[in-house]
Amino acid sequence: MLGQIVEIAESARHLSLHRGFMKVSHQGETLGLVPLDEILGVVVSGHGTTHSTNLLAKFAELGIGFCVCGRNFTPVSMMLPVDGNVAQSHRFRLQFECKRPLRKRLWASIVRAKIDAQIKTLDRAGTADAQRAMRRLDRLRAKVRSGDPDNMEAQAARFYWPALLGPDFTRRQEEPGLNGLLNYGYAIIRSCMARAVLGAGLHPTLGLNHAGPTNPMCLVDDFMEPYRPICDLIVHGLAARNRSDVTPDTKRTLAAMTAMDIPGPRGVTTLFTAMCDTALSYVYVMDGSAKNLAFPDFPSDLSFAALYDDHS
């Protein structure tokens, strides 16, 4: 069965291991059992949630990400396995030895891929200002240089967000409503990408461009950039259906993006498999067997429509 993101949103839940299942209980009463082999990641946003050490150890053994959200559904903590791949030592060494010119070239390719996905998002959204913003983004994409020294990524955002979510919208993590929905969707994408990076035997802290001294997920944050617009289009669709707040219903819709059909170099696959391909492509670029990072194409209109049909 396809892996799923499990969210713990209610307060005072206890998570424990029970015969190959994650058991969710409240005040000693079992509320549900989820087979571990069906879990892609667990996102905890409910206050007062507790868990057993045995469960977290099993998550680490199986490579299941465990993400804790703070205010406004922004990820504040993530647990991932230390030993994720038999080739880990060799691939860590490749990362340490990866030269700055290559890292800068790859970051430029990520920025181009992200802007390209933003153009496709605006095209699908069909808002009043979409075409004008798409032309601007297309010009900015063509100007991206190695390392993106002119910060075309940020310049693109200035035109992208108002065109997608309205002239009054500003991307601010601390604000509620649509920003909260984006935070929640990005938490899911980040959790999936973190698992893909660890599964590829890569060290998540050794990034290409992200380099915050307190950020243990720099490479994850690099690789997830071209995937963000998928979440953006889902949030646009929710807003168009007057569902602009973070609710159990809108969270289910966002979590369902992990099951979307994603076209890629190997054909149609899942979001997580596409992310695994992206992470592995970095290994191949570093060892000289490939020249470019692998990113998927944009999901079809039918894939997006299915999210709202199933969770409306």
Buried (B, 14 or more C-beta within 10 A) or exposed (E): EEBBBBBBBBEEBBBBBBEEBBBBBEEEEEEEBBEBEEBBBBBBBBEEBEBBEEBBEBBBEEBBBBBBBEEBBBBEEBBBBEEBBEEBEEBBEBBEEBEEEBBBBBBBBBBBBBBBBBBBBBEBBEBEBBEEBBEBBEEBBEEBEBBBEEEBBEBBBEBBBBBBBBEEBEEEEEBBBBBBBBBBBBBBBBBBBBBBBBBBBBBBBBBBBBEEEEBBBBBBBBBBBBBBBBBBBBBBBBBEEEBBEBEEEBBBBBBBBBBBBBBBEEEBBBBBBBBBBBBBBBBBBBEEEBEEBBBBBBBBEEBBEBBBEEBE
